[in-house]
């Protein structure tokens, strides 16, 4: 989604520049300016989507870390545990 917004912003900025550069009247200049505003909105949208994706990944990592801490064995155990495949163990813990 972020890539689509970023490409739309670049396309809109280029179209606005071309229209503004070849303007023959005030209407063309206004349309070029509108395209620049649209490009700014697309850039801001791409930045917001990127921030939300990064936050979502960070929250997911924190939730998995907390889940690991809740299911971790007590720290002072004398029992020796068998080695476990970490991916299989994580899959086992995440399935209800």
C-alpha positions in Angstrom: 0.0 0.0 0.0 2.8 2.4 0.9 4.5 1.8 -2.5 1.3 2.5 -4.3 0.8 5.8 -2.4 4.4 6.8 -3.0 4.2 6.1 -6.8 0.9 8.0 -7.0 2.5 10.9 -5.2 5.4 11.0 -7.6 3.1 10.7 -10.6 0.8 13.5 -9.3 3.8 15.7 -8.6 5.2 15.2 -12.1 1.8 15.8 -13.7 1.4 19.0 -11.6 4.8 20.2 -12.7 4.1 19.5 -16.4 0.7 21.3 -16.2 2.1 24.2 -14.2 5.1 24.5 -16.5 3.0 24.6 -19.7 0.2 26.8 -18.2 -1.4 29.2 -20.6 -3.6 30.8 -18.1 -4.6 31.0 -14.4 -6.8 27.9 -14.7 -3.9 25.7 -15.7 -1.8 27.1 -12.9 -4.5 26.3 -10.4 -4.9 22.8 -11.8 -1.1 22.3 -11.5 -1.2 23.5 -7.9 -4.1 21.2 -7.1 -2.0 18.3 -8.4 0.8 19.4 -6.1 -1.6 19.3 -3.2 -2.8 15.9 -4.2 0.9 14.7 -4.3 1.4 16.1 -0.8 -1.6 14.2 0.5 -0.3 11.0 -1.1 3.1 11.5 0.5 1.6 12.0 3.9 -0.6 8.9 3.4 2.5 6.9 2.5 4.2 8.1 5.7 1.2 7.3 7.9 0.9 3.8 6.4 4.6 3.2 7.0 4.4 4.4 10.6 1.4 2.1 11.2 3.1 -0.9 9.7 6.2 -0.3 11.9 4.1 0.2 15.0 2.1 -3.0 14.2 5.3 -5.0 13.8 6.7 -3.6 17.1 3.5 -4.4 19.0 3.4 -7.9 17.6 7.0 -8.5 18.7 6.2 -7.2 22.2 3.1 -9.4 22.4 5.2 -12.5 21.4 7.8 -11.6 24.0 5.2 -11.2 26.7 3.6 -14.5 25.7 7.1 -16.2 25.9 7.6 -14.7 29.4 4.2 -16.0 30.6 4.8 -19.5 29.3 8.5 -19.6 30.4 9.4 -22.3 32.9 10.4 -21.1 36.4 13.9 -19.7 36.6 15.1 -22.0 39.5 14.5 -25.5 38.2 16.7 -28.5 38.8 15.1 -30.5 36.0 17.1 -30.7 32.8 15.0 -30.0 29.8 15.4 -31.6 26.3 16.5 -29.2 23.6 13.4 -28.0 21.6 13.1 -26.6 18.1 12.3 -22.9 18.8 10.1 -22.5 15.7 8.1 -25.6 16.6 7.8 -24.5 20.2 6.6 -21.0 19.2 4.0 -22.6 16.8 2.8 -24.9 19.7 2.5 -22.0 22.1 0.6 -19.7 19.6 -2.0 -22.3 18.7 -4.9 -22.3 21.1 
